[in-house]
Amino acid sequence: MNLPIGLGIPEGPPPTLAPRRKTRQLFVGGVGVGSDHPISVQSMTTTKTHDVNSTLQQIAQLTASGCDIVRVACPKTVDAEALPAIAKKSPIPVIADIHFQPKYIFAAIDAGCAAVRVNPGNIKEFDGRVKEVAKAASDAGIPIRIGVNGGSLDKRLLEKYGKATPEALVESAMWEASLFEEHGFGDIAISVKHSDPVLMVEAYRQLAAQTDYPLHLGVTEAGPKFMGTIKSSVAFGALLAEGIGDTIRVSLSADPVEEIKVGDQILQSLNLRPRKLEIVSCPSCGRAQVDVYKLAEEVTAGLEGMEYPLRVAVMGCVVNGPGEARDADLGVASGNGKGQIFVKGEVVETVPESKIVETLIAHAMRIAEEEGLEEIAGAKAEVKVTK
């Protein structure tokens, strides 16, 4: 049954909670960072950087997941020696992450990395080497990220403030930035990360009020997947809703691909990145007459990879089910062992519970095809349903 489908996608940009804070503009490779550009999502490899093949393989996985910029650690000479091959072969811009040894900053610049992250709190005699770093970065045309962390704050500031307060983090970052500016270098991004989301948010608010540098958001050492996701979502949501933040990295004790998934979803939820597939499903309760958990999981798995902005409602009872299904682009209101399938507010068919998942997926694929987006509708043409 072919019915005309009006997806009702609004014209013009979607609403956001606040306008972006105005910043200066940087380019990390081909990725713009600053208020004139979309907010980018970053991650960091967990491989040993000197293992070039493993590092490039992980970068490829991150790229496929939607990562815009990737950072690699450079703690040893063998890692620095691997940077030219990684920077050349990576499909996305590579940032070298430098701690302790200033010589690796120059090695990273010479290797063709798209940017360098420096931690002024633990690089030996860093303040005295700023002029050299600024010249090398300027000659190469690459930006520097000044990355201040609560766990590695300069000892002088720890003595002054007693601990890593928001004021201490901001003072550290602004001091280092001023040294670069003294030498005519202003292609700088700043991060002031802390493991406590409340302190992190306050630090970024103070920083945003004092400067126009692009800001890299992060809750450092956020924790395992669940806890880290919550911390990052709360902190990023607070700042992004105020227009603060130009690139983000979700730090999880998990596969870095998970960091990209979380970061991407945070941006989508705030309309800061085009929405892709959105599954709306009820939490289930005593009214449910079908296994909502199972249905929602199977629909999500079946539509994995779909990038078309489709809102799919999977509902389990007659209270909110019809309304949510009717408001979605595609939905099902389930009950009594069957489901009513809605396409843009109209019931198009009623199917047995065992056929709900495959029917929803078939309609989703058809919608994507009719919109001329078959190539991004996902590779799952064959749907396996657990009986």
DOVO-504501 format. One record per atom (N, C-alpha, C): x, y, z. Coordinates in steps of 0.001 Angstrom, whole numbers, padded with zeros to 6 digits, always signed. Example, Ala and Ser with C-alpha at 12.3 -4.5 7.8 and 13.67 -1.06 7.14 Angstrom:
<atoms>
+013190-005690+007800/+012300-004500+007800/+013200-003300+007800/+012850-002250+007080/+013670-001060+007140/+012900+000030+007870/
</atoms>
This chain:
<atoms>
+000851-001189+000000/+000000+000000+000000/+000887+001240+000000/+000832+002000-001064/+001668+003193-001186/+000859+004449-000890/+001199+005080+000206/+000542+006325+000568/+001535+007462+000417/+001096+008651+000071/+002015+009790+000012/+002566+010076+001397/+003844+010286+001455/+004499+010507+002743/+005038+011924+002816/+004544+012694+003742/+005070+014029+003990/+005781+014008+005314/+007104+014025+005283/+007854+013856+006526/+007806+015079+007410/+007392+016179+006881/+007179+017362+007727/+008425+017912+008363/+009580+017724+007713/+010814+018265+008264/+010800+019781+008114/+010964+020533+009195/+010844+021992+009116/+011935+022602+008256/+011587+023691+007576/+012564+024390+006773/+013434+025261+007666/+014660+025477+007184/+015561+026330+007938/+016259+025571+009052/+017228+026197+009718/+017977+025530+010779/+017093+025237+011992/+017327+024105+012661/+016535+023781+013849/+016863+024730+014994/+015952+024911+015929/+016204+025836+017039/+017265+025302+017999/+018034+026191+018569/+019006+025828+019610/+018710+026663+020847/+019298+026273+021964/+018992+026945+023221/+019668+028303+023356/+020786+028475+022675/+021490+029768+022743/+022387+029899+021532/+022658+031122+021086/+023595+031301+019975/+025007+030938+020413/+025824+030510+019447/+027204+030174+019750/+027966+031416+020203/+028809+031236+021177/+029736+032284+021592/+030694+032578+020440/+030916+033858+020155/+031785+034244+019054/+033256+034029+019423/+033971+033352+018532/+035380+033061+018776/+036212+033392+017546/+037526+033374+017730/+038402+033395+016568/+038328+032023+015896/+038765+031925+014649/+038611+030698+013873/+039961+030008+013664/+039964+028682+013840/+041162+027886+013615/+040855+026789+012606/+041910+026208+012052/+041743+025033+011200/+042694+023944+011679/+042115+022824+012052/+042888+021639+012403/+042824+020736+011175/+043855+020783+010351/+043757+020130+009058/+042630+020796+008284/+041718+019994+007785/+040588+020548+007049/+039364+020804+007892/+039473+020652+009201/+038329+020831+010102/+038396+022209+010754/+037394+023024+010506/+037329+024328+011136/+036899+024215+012587/+037538+024975+013449/+037207+024980+014881/+036972+026420+015311/+035767+026700+015737/+035395+028047+016144/+033937+028289+015813/+033445+029443+016174/+032005+029709+016093/+031450+029746+014684/+032307+029877+013661/+031831+029861+012286/+031696+028451+011729/+032067+027458+012525/+032097+026080+012051/+031267+025174+012963/+030791+024047+012444/+030070+023100+013289/+030957+022595+014426/+030350+022261+015536/+031095+021705+016665/+031585+020311+016280/+032870+020090+016411/+033466+018813+016013/+033588+017870+017202/+033661+016574+016883/+033792+015529+017902/+035158+014872+017768/+035864+014783+018876/+037201+014201+018889/+037247+012936+019739/+038308+012175+019529/+038624+011072+020413/+040140+010917+020430/+040603+009928+021171/+042038+009676+021277/+042284+008183+021153/+043313+007815+020412/+043608+006393+020249/+044106+005795+021564/+043849+004504+021732/+044313+003788+022922/+045470+002860+022593/+045878+002827+021338/+046990+001991+020913/+048310+002641+021290/+049375+001860+021220/+050713+002433+021328/+050993+003124+019996/+051297+004394+020046/+051431+005158+018812/+052512+004591+017905/+053566+004027+018488/+054632+003478+017648/+054190+002232+016888/+053081+001636+017281/+052486+000545+016506/+051606+001180+015433/+052230+001536+014332/+051570+002341+013311/+050336+001653+012749/+050447+000376+012429/+049311-000322+011820/+048109-000374+012748/+048344-000685+014024/+047233-000745+014983/+046623+000637+015194/+047469+001643+015244/+046975+003005+015443/+046132+003453+014262/+046612+003197+013043/+045846+003574+011861/+044550+002786+011748/+044581+001533+012184/+043351+000728+012161/+042315+001324+013113/+042747+001726+014296/+041811+002330+015237/+041324+003682+014737/+042181+004445+014106/+041751+005722+013530/+040696+005483+012457/+040869+004426+011652/+039877+004105+010624/+038532+003766+011252/+038557+003038+012373/+037310+002694+013068/+036641+003947+013624/+037441+004841+014176/+036901+006083+014708/+036315+006947+013593/+037002+006996+012477/+036516+007772+011337/+035169+007245+010865/+035054+005925+010776/+033802+005306+010339/+032669+005597+011308/+033003+005849+012577/+031994+006138+013593/+031601+007614+013631/+032301+008445+012857/+031953+009867+012802/+032936+010796+013472/+034101+010277+013871/+035110+011128+014518/+035632+012155+013520/+035777+013400+013964/+036252+014473+013101/+037752+014709+013227/+038262+014571+014449/+039674+014840+014745/+040132+013763+015730/+041354+013280+015569/+041859+012251+016478/+043175+012707+017099/+043360+012337+018356/+044582+012684+019074/+045368+011415+019368/+046700+011492+019256/+047551+010343+019557/+048595+010755+020583/+048904+009831+021486/+049888+010099+022531/+051301+010005+021964/+052190+010780+022554/+053586+010770+022101/+054530+010850+023309/+054551+009762+024109/+055383+009805+025317/+056844+009417+025098/+057169+008772+023947/+058521+008253+023737/+059035+008620+022343/+060330+008475+022175/+060949+008762+020886/+060377+007890+019780/+060125+006614+020084/+059570+005714+019057/+058188+006183+018610/+057449+006817+019506/+056133+007350+019141/+056290+008557+018220/+057237+009419+018553/+057488+010583+017706/+057924+010151+016308/+058723+009097+016246/+059201+008607+014951/+058065+008044+014102/+056984+007627+014742/+055843+007058+014014/+054883+008123+013502/+054995+009339+014007/+054022+010388+013665/+053955+010725+012173/+055086+010789+011446/+054966+011133+010020/+054076+010164+009245/+054227+008869+009482/+053421+007879+008768/+051959+007976+009164/+051698+008201+010446/+050314+008287+010920/+049644+009546+010381/+050330+010676+010475/+049756+011940+009983/+049472+011870+008488/+050343+011206+007743/+050184+011122+006291/+049036+010217+005884/+048874+009097+006585/+047905+008078+006168/+046543+008207+006860/+046455+008975+007922/+045174+009106+008627/+044143+009813+007750/+042906+009312+007719/+041860+009971+006930/+041300+011226+007592/+041613+011449+008862/+041159+012642+009571/+042365+013318+010213/+042249+014611+010558/+043382+015324+011138/+043875+014689+012438/+045191+014680+012596/+045840+014082+013766/+046454+015178+014631/+046116+015128+015924/+046725+016018+016915/+047699+015197+017751/+048905+015702+017916/+049877+015040+018785/+049702+015537+020209/+049644+014617+021148/+049422+014940+022561/+050769+014888+023278/+051258+016032+023733/+052624+016125+024254/+052629+016440+025746/+053401+015655+026468/+053633+015882+027895/+055134+015732+028172/+055614+016420+029160/+056946+016245+029744/+058114+016740+028872/+058189+016329+027600/+059357+016642+026792/+059053+017630+025671/+059596+018848+025731/+059346+019835+024674/+059799+019365+023301/+060830+018519+023242/+061366+018116+021934/+060324+017406+021078/+059344+016767+021727/+058336+016062+020951/+057343+017031+020290/+057244+018244+020810/+056401+019250+020156/+056943+019536+018755/+058242+019739+018681/+058865+020048+017394/+058839+018836+016468/+058986+017652+017045/+058909+016435+016238/+057522+016283+015619/+056498+016608+016400/+055126+016495+015906/+054857+017506+014798/+055360+018707+014968/+055185+019738+013937/+055897+019326+012660/+057126+018839+012797/+057888+018393+011628/+057238+017194+010952/+056500+016393+011730/+055874+015182+011199/+054636+015475+010365/+054150+016712+010423/+052965+017053+009655/+051659+016882+010396/+051717+016828+011723/+050474+016742+012503/+049663+018023+012303/+048347+017890+012385/+047455+019016+012107/+047396+020013+013250/+047801+019593+014435/+047833+020469+015612/+048625+019749+016691/+048964+020497+017718/+049672+019921+018863/+048963+020347+020127/+048773+019382+021020/+048224+019711+022343/+049387+019719+023334/+049526+020787+024077/+050572+020874+025087/+049932+021024+026458/+050558+020411+027436/+050104+020506+028820/+051144+021317+029591/+050898+022606+029784/+051912+023455+030413/+052230+023059+031850/+051359+022261+032451/+051586+021888+033844/+052676+020865+034042/+053037+020128+032972/+054053+019094+033193/+055132+019018+032108/+055199+020020+031232/+056288+020049+030259/+057455+020834+030853/+058620+020217+030864/+059793+020813+031504/+060154+022155+030859/+060307+023162+031703/+060742+024480+031264/+059934+024983+030080/+058619+024725+030106/+057801+025066+028943/+057756+026562+028683/+057611+027347+029732/+057482+028791+029537/+058674+029372+028781/+059860+028816+029038/+061054+029309+028377/+061194+028863+026935/+060345+027925+026510/+060418+027405+025136/+059262+027897+024268/+058414+028741+024813/+057220+029173+024081/+057584+029871+022781/+058610+030710+022798/+059000+031435+021581/+059334+030471+020458/+060088+029408+020776/+060462+028420+019769/+059234+027674+019258/+058352+027293+020186/+057141+026565+019808/+056253+027430+018930/+056087+028682+019320/+055243+029597+018558/+055769+029770+017138/+057083+029910+016986/+057652+030084+015649/+057465+028829+014798/+057720+027672+015395/+057594+026414+014650/+056155+026185+014211/+055212+026430+015112/+053792+026242+014782/+053347+027255+013743/+053814+028487+013880/+053445+029535+012927/+053987+029226+011538/+055235+028784+011468/+055842+028445+010181/+055112+027289+009512/+054618+026351+010326/+053910+025187+009782/+052435+025470+009531/+051944+026589+010064/+050543+026949+009884/+049578+026058+010642/+049974+025646+011847/+049096+024781+012640/+048789+025426+013993/+047625+025123+014562/+047269+025674+015869/+047831+024851+017027/+047821+025466+018178/+048231+024824+019431/+047029+024778+020362/+046795+023601+020974/+045795+023566+022053/+046524+023570+023379/+046210+024557+024196/+046709+024593+025561/+045735+023793+026407/+046176+022638+026845/+045297+021725+027572/+045645+021653+029038/+044886+022359+029851/+045103+022366+031300/+044204+021318+031936/+044770+020505+032807/+044023+019448+033493/+044090+019618+034994/+042986+019323+035669/+042969+019409+037120/+043975+018478+037775/+044274+017351+037128/+045187+016373+037716/+046651+016648+037467/+046954+017629+036617/+048366+017927+036320/+048592+019438+036261/+048019+020118+037218/+048125+021580+037262/+049529+021999+037688/+049967+023104+037160/+051273+023660+037517/+051388+023797+039042/+052527+023373+039582/+052729+023381+041033/+052597+024776+041629/+052987+025763+040865/+052902+027142+041376/+051448+027532+041651/+050559+027089+040781/+049147+027411+040960/+048511+026555+042043/+048992+025330+042188/+048496+024499+043290/+048863+025128+044635/+050057+025686+044708/+050476+026346+045948/+049642+027597+046198/+049319+028309+045137/+048566+029555+045269/+047119+029304+045686/+046463+028323+045052/+045036+028094+045279/+044737+026924+046223/+045728+026097+046489/+045522+024966+047394/+045030+023717+046703/+044341+023869+045590/+043859+022727+044798/+043459+023237+043412/+043017+022309+042593/+042670+022676+041211/+041282+023302+041155/+041193+024553+041530/+039927+025282+041472/+039679+025768+040044/+038448+026160+039720/+038199+026746+038403/+039104+027945+038126/+039311+028784+039162/+040158+029959+038990/+041599+029568+038657/+042080+028494+039292/+043447+028031+039034/+043594+027506+037609/+042614+026752+037153/+042659+026225+035790/+042664+027354+034764/+041791+028322+034973/+041687+029438+034035/+042958+030277+034045/+043493+030544+035228/+044718+031350+035309/+045861+030662+034578/+045968+029339+034737/+047020+028590+034049/+046895+028737+032538/+045682+028530+032033/+045464+028600+030588/+045727+029993+030039/+045229+031000+030728/+045379+032368+030237/+046836+032840+030306/+047547+032387+031314/+048957+032747+031423/+049743+032184+030237/+049531+030911+029941/+050256+030302+028827/+049862+030937+027502/+048583+031224+027331/+048135+031871+026095/+048789+033235+025936/+048947+033947+027041/+049551+035285+026964/+051009+035202+026524/+051693+034123+026913/+053085+033961+026491/+053168+033760+024980/+052247+032969+024432/+052207+032782+022984/+051886+034094+022283/+050929+034842+022834/+050525+036098+022223/+051679+037109+022227/+052535+037060+023242/+053696+037955+023288/+054612+037755+022088/+054572+036539+021541/+055412+036225+020387/+054603+036208+019097/+053441+036869+019136/+052662+037045+017930/+051906+035826+017457/+051726+034844+018325/+051014+033620+017930/+049668+033559+018633/+048590+033523+017842/+047249+033516+018438/+046353+032394+017969/+046909+031435+017188/+046095+030300+016728/+046031+029259+017839/+045215+029574+018815/+045182+028804+020061/+043769+028354+020376/+043657+027111+020794/+042429+026608+021415/+042782+026245+022849/+041790+026285+023729/+042064+026037+025145/+041084+025013+025694/+041597+024168+026589/+040725+023310+027395/+041141+023447+028846/+040152+023419+029743/+040407+023461+031188/+039595+022331+031815/+040129+021140+031731/+039376+019949+032108/+039527+019610+033591/+038451+019056+034113/+038444+018586+035504/+037556+017359+035556/+037826+016465+036489/+037005+015251+036606/+035670+015508+037292/+035526+016662+037946/+034265+017045+038578/+033486+017925+037603/+032323+017471+037122/+031577+018255+036129/+031225+019660+036606/+030936+019831+037873/+030553+021152+038382/+031730+022121+038302/+032919+021669+038728/+034099+022520+038647/+034479+022787+037197/+034311+021765+036354/+034631+021919+034931/+033743+022974+034292/+032448+022906+034555/+031514+023869+033973/+031864+025291+034405/+032149+025476+035678/+032473+026810+036180/+033765+027328+035552/+034749+026454+035374/+036010+026871+034765/+035785+027353+033335/+035001+026618+032569/+034743+027030+031185/+033909+028307+031117/+032993+028471+032038/+032223+029721+032047/+033128+030917+032291/+034040+030778+033258/+034972+031867+033542/+035877+032129+032343/+036358+031064+031730/+037239+031193+030581/+036526+031868+029409/+035285+031445+029159/+034514+032010+028045/+034282+033505+028220/+034190+033938+029471/+033946+035361+029740/+035196+036208+029554/+036367+035570+029502/+037619+036322+029469/+038311+036351+028115/+037899+035471+027186/+038665+035352+025956/+037794+034932+024792/+038318+035076+023577/+037603+034616+022393/+038274+033398+021763/+039161+032731+022502/+039757+031507+021975/+038680+030430+021825/+038751+029608+020779/+037863+028446+020707/+038139+027520+021900/+037089+026885+022384/+037214+026044+023570/+036942+024583+023247/+037841+023736+023724/+037703+022286+023606/+037123+021786+024922/+035918+021239+024880/+035254+020783+026104/+035634+019347+026454/+035804+019106+027745/+036063+017748+028197/+035964+017638+029707/+035355+016552+030164/+035427+016157+031576/+036509+015094+031627/+037661+015424+032179/+038768+014492+032139/+038551+013337+033121/+039075+012166+032750/+038891+010960+033593/+037438+010821+034026/+036523+010908+033071/+035091+010901+033406/+034637+009576+034013/+035324+008476+033672/+034978+007211+034291/+034548+006156+033292/+034036+005017+033794/+033532+003961+032912/+032381+004454+032047/+031975+003630+031094/+031041+004056+030054/+029782+004720+030616/+029106+004076+031557/+027844+004638+032053/+028083+005936+032818/+028958+005880+033811/+029200+007070+034638/+029806+008209+033822/+030745+007875+032946/+031382+008891+032130/+030421+009546+031162/+029491+008753+030640/+028483+009307+029741/+027604+010311+030463/+027196+009964+031678/+026342+010871+032456/+027086+012160+032783/+028309+012039+033297/+029088+013232+033655/+029294+014148+032451/+029700+013543+031333/+029971+014340+030142/+028706+014978+029599/+027610+014229+029598/+026353+014763+029073/+025864+015948+029896/+025965+015825+031218/+025530+016908+032099/+026393+018154+031885/+027710+017973+031890/+028614+019113+031765/+028539+019742+030375/+028598+018915+029340/+028538+019442+027976/+027192+020100+027712/+026127+019456+028207/+024797+020013+027990/+024657+021395+028593/+025189+021571+029809/+025103+022876+030468/+025831+023950+029666/+027032+023622+029194/+027839+024615+028487/+027349+024852+027061/+027067+023782+026341/+026617+023929+024960/+025278+024654+024887/+024441+024440+025903/+023152+025130+025941/+023330+026638+026123/+024495+027050+026608/+024815+028472+026763/+025637+028994+025592/+025872+028149+024601/+026650+028561+023439/+028145+028436+023610/+028583+027760+024679/+030012+027620+024983/+030502+026253+024519/+031542+026251+023692/+032137+024999+023243/+032221+024939+021728/+033404+024538+021227/+033632+024514+019783/+034093+023149+019277/+034614+022333+020148/+034967+020957+019820/+034916+020181+021127/+034550+018902+021077/+034338+018143+022311/+035033+016788+022241/+035404+016293+023417/+035898+014931+023541/+035289+014325+024800/+034551+013249+024636/+033988+012511+025757/+035039+011491+026205/+035519+011606+027428/+036580+010725+027919/+035978+009549+028690/+036037+008369+028088/+035456+007184+028718/+036496+006087+028887/+036359+005321+029957/+037164+004109+030112/+036473+003005+029319/+036541+003135+028007/+035827+002238+027096/+036446+002365+025717/+035986+001543+024799/+036406+001652+023406/+036183+003080+022948/+037185+003731+022349/+037008+005126+021947/+035872+005348+020958/+035458+004314+020248/+034299+004459+019361/+033072+004870+020166/+032980+004392+021416/+031856+004767+022276/+031884+006263+022577/+033078+006851+022656/+033175+008289+022897/+032533+009077+021757/+032743+008592+020539/+032173+009267+019374/+030656+009145+019378/+030151+007970+019705/+028702+007767+019743/+028043+008716+020750/+028653+008823+021932/+028081+009691+022967/+028176+011158+022555/+029345+011557+022086/+029514+012952+021678/+028570+013351+020560/+028437+012459+019581/+027532+012737+018462/+026090+012891+018931/+025677+012015+019857/+024302+012059+020341/+024042+013297+021193/+025043+013740+021965/+024894+014968+022741/+024623+016143+021803/+025394+016236+020743/+025223+017342+019795/+023893+017248+019063/+023505+016055+018675/+022209+015889+018015/+021059+016290+018934/+021161+015914+020199/+020075+016196+021141/+019856+017685+021338/+020912+018473+021140/+020821+019924+021308/+020669+020651+019974/+020414+019891+018899/+020288+020460+017549/+021558+021170+017111/+022696+020721+017624/+023971+021296+017228/+024656+020464+016159/+024037+019376+015797/+024475+018515+014707/+023211+017934+014095/+023141+017810+012765/+021915+017272+012153/+021514+015948+012767/+020245+015853+013126/+019760+014621+013729/+019689+013514+012693/+020003+012319+013126/+019910+011145+012266/+018713+010333+012744/+018897+009051+012885/+017809+008209+013381/+017535+008516+014854/+016259+008665+015204/+015869+008861+016595/+014786+007849+016944/+015053+007038+017957/+014078+006045+018412/+013380+006585+019652/+012073+006692+019589/+011266+007075+020749/+010570+005813+021225/+010791+005432+022469/+010147+004219+022981/+009764+004420+024434/+008672+003799+024831/+008192+003976+026203/+009016+003111+027158/+009090+003491+028434/+009878+002734+029406/+009208+001442+029837/+007995+001238+029387/+007164+000083+029735/+006616+000231+031159/+005483-000412+031388/+004861-000422+032706/+003837-001544+032713/+003027-001589+033755/+002040-002658+033857/+000969-002617+032788/+000865-001489+032052/-000128-001400+030986/+000325-002085+029699/+001651-002258+029572/+002188-002777+028314/+001689-004194+028047/+001300-004437+026827/+000812-005750+026420/+001756-006439+025446/+002906-005827+025195/+003948-006431+024374/+005285-006206+025071/+006318-006898+024618/+007656-006743+025174/+008312-005527+024520/+008128-004354+025142/+008625-003110+024564/+010147-003102+024477/+010811-003630+025519/+012269-003633+025521/+012785-004373+024290/+012238-005547+024054/+012680-006378+022938/+012396-005687+021608/+011196-005121+021472/+010855-004439+020226/+011799-003265+019951/+012037-002444+020972/+012886-001267+020793/+014319-001659+020440/+014845-002685+021101/+016206-003132+020821/+016333-003664+019405/+015326-004423+018956/+015390-005016+017631/+015225-003962+016530/+014364-002994+016760/+014209-001920+015782/+015499-001100+015698/+016088-000792+016858/+017346-000042+016880/+018440-000794+016149/+018568-002092+016424/+019599-002902+015766/+019338-002993+014264/+018074-003136+013883/+017741-003275+012480/+017974-002027+011662/+017924-000870+012315/+018116+000394+011611/+019491+000998+011866/+020379+000232+012483/+021729+000723+012751/+022398+001162+011450/+022976+002310+011467/+023651+002829+010284/+022808+003785+009470/+021522+003864+009750/+020681+004795+008993/+020987+006217+009423/+021284+007068+008466/+021618+008455+008777/+020501+009418+008418/+019440+008910+007803/+018330+009787+007459/+017649+010253+008744/+017260+011508+008848/+016653+012025+010083/+015233+011522+010288/+015116+010275+010666/+013820+009627+010823/+013504+009436+012302/+012318+009836+012700/+011878+009661+014090/+010932+008470+014135/+011333+007433+014864/+010574+006186+014922/+010100+005965+016352/+008791+005795+016524/+008210+005581+017852/+007830+004111+018023/+008322+003515+019090/+008000+002116+019416/+007274+002134+020757/+005952+001988+020717/+005131+002172+021907/+004383+000899+022270/+004147+000733+023588/+003642-000557+024057/+002244-000593+024617/+001518+000532+024651/+000153+000468+025166/-000709+001530+024500/-001997+001547+024851/-002952+002421+024168/-003089+003797+024818/-002326+004063+025907/-002444+005359+026577/-001698+006443+025783/-000372+006312+025714/+000419+007284+024959/+000827+006774+023583/+000650+005489+023363/+001125+004865+022135/+000625+005498+020855/-000677+005586+020649/-001176+006152+019392/-000718+007583+019165/-000697+008395+020226/-000291+009786+020069/+001164+009920+019667/+002052+009179+020352/+003475+009238+020013/+003727+008670+018620/+003063+007554+018301/+003252+006944+016985/+002751+007867+015888/+001665+008582+016161/+001080+009484+015167/+001980+010706+014938/+002667+011166+015996/+003514+012348+015876/+004867+012054+015245/+005253+010774+015234/+006548+010412+014662/+006444+010276+013142/+007589+010221+012477/+007586+009952+011041/+007091+008534+010773/+007452+007644+011688/+007097+006231+011568/+006918+005689+012972/+005894+004883+013208/+005699+004395+014565/+004775+003207+014639/+004756+002612+015827/+003845+001506+016089/+003224+001696+017461/+001914+001498+017534/+001190+001460+018809/+000770+000015+019000/+001314-000622+020036/+001143-002064+020206/+000139-002399+021300/-000471-003538+021167/-001400-004027+022177/-002150-005251+021687/-002507-006134+022633/-003274-007341+022297/-002606-008182+021218/-001265-008262+021282/-000547-009136+020359/-000431-008619+018948/-000694-007346+018735/-000567-006795+017385/-000142-005335+017464/+000156-004767+016320/+000591-003383+016308/+000029-002615+015133/-000405-001381+015414/-000845-000487+014355/+000361+000306+013870/+000648+000244+012583/+001786+000932+011998/+001332+002281+011461/+001999+003336+011942/+001697+004697+011514/+002811+005209+010609/+002458+005868+009532/+003404+006589+008694/+002919+008025+008596/+003649+008906+009215/+003343+010335+009280/+001890+010589+009657/+001515+009990+010788/+000210+010288+011366/-000937+009443+010870/-000696+008588+009869/-001777+007778+009314/-001510+006301+009564/-002561+005567+009976/-002435+004116+010129/-002409+003493+008745/-001332+002778+008421/-001218+002179+007092/-001459+000672+007102/-001278+000050+008271/-001591-001375+008378/-001528-001810+009835/-002127-002956+010099/-002070-003594+011418/-001461-004970+011232/-000430-005276+012040/+000297-006537+011858/+000401-007279+013187/+000626-008600+013153/+000850-009356+014381/+002125-008886+015073/+002214-009103+016371/+003400-008676+017120/+004683-009227+016512/+004640-010453+016018/+005838-011072+015455/+006322-010389+014177/+005473-009568+013561/+005832-008912+012309/+006125-007416+012482/+006029-006903+013721/+006177-005464+013933/+007547-004956+013504/+008599-005638+013953/+009950-005148+013694/+010250-005117+012202/+010027-006216+011530/+010352-006249+010106/+009476-005293+009301/+008242-005075+009744/+007368-004141+009041/+007852-002703+009215/+008221-002333+010435/+008752-000989+010673/+010012-000738+009847/+010888-001720+009836/+012142-001547+009107/+011881-001437+007609/+010957-002220+007106/+010623-002156+005681/+010097-000766+005311/+009238-000199+006167/+008720+001139+005903/+009835+002183+005992/+010741+002011+006959/+011848+002959+007108/+012733+002951+005869/+013047+001767+005376/+013886+001666+004186/+013183+002266+002971/+011876+002051+002885/+011120+002592+001754/+011122+004116+001789/+010932+004677+002994/+010951+006140+003119/+012297+006689+002658/+013384+006050+003109/+014713+006514+002729/+014913+006410+001219/+014437+005321+000637/+014567+005146-000814/+013782+006215-001560/+012551+006466-001111/+011718+007446-001804/+012265+008855-001676/+013089+009078-000656/+013715+010390-000511/+015054+010449-001242/+015349+009380-001998/+016589+009373-002774/+017817+009139-001944/+017648+008492-000775/+018780+008291+000126/+019035+006815+000382/+018804+005996-000600/+018965+004562-000420/+020376+004194+000025/+021350+004974-000473/+022740+004617-000183/+023112+004811+001273/+022352+005649+002016/+022681+005842+003427/+021607+005254+004327/+020733+004449+003748/+019654+003892+004552/+020110+002756+005429/+021402+002374+005292/+021913+001297+006112/+022034+000035+005272/+022982-000793+005615/+023238-001968+004816/+022391-003167+005197/+021525-002989+006204/+020766-004130+006697/+019475-004327+005918/+019582-004878+004750/+018388-005144+003948/+017688-006400+004450/+018459-007298+005045/+017883-008525+005577/+017751-008376+007083/+016562-008491+007586/+016306-008276+008996/+016059-009613+009672/+016828-009850+010712/+016629-011070+011469/+015886-010752+012752/+014739-011337+012943/+013910-011069+014099/+013936-012272+015025/+014227-012034+016300/+014211-013116+017283/+012776-013519+017556/+012467-014733+017282/+011094-015231+017485/+010905-015675+018928/
</atoms>
